[in-house]
């Protein structure tokens, strides 16, 4: 019984370490994506890895550095590092439009 408990606790630590690494890579992907595509320096303020049986995605929220009202939500597939589901505040939409990007309606 004690051995089983130790194995389960060990597996949870491994999963948490793996999740932390996946989240860290997803954050780096979003920061690079926002810089490369829009020329924006951003910071991540919230992250949530979905359970593996639901999706292979990490949901992230953040804002443009120095402009907390310019917020966004974005998902990263941790298997491919592709971004999707980009949502943004009206304030960030205005910034993107000023830079010449036509945000989705």
Secondary structure, DSSP 8 states (H G I E B T S, - for coil): -HHHHHHHHHHHHHHHHHHHHHHHHHHHHHHHHHHHHH---EEEEEEEE--TTT-SEEEEEEEETTEEEEEEEEEEETTT--EEEEEE-HHHHHHHHHTT-----
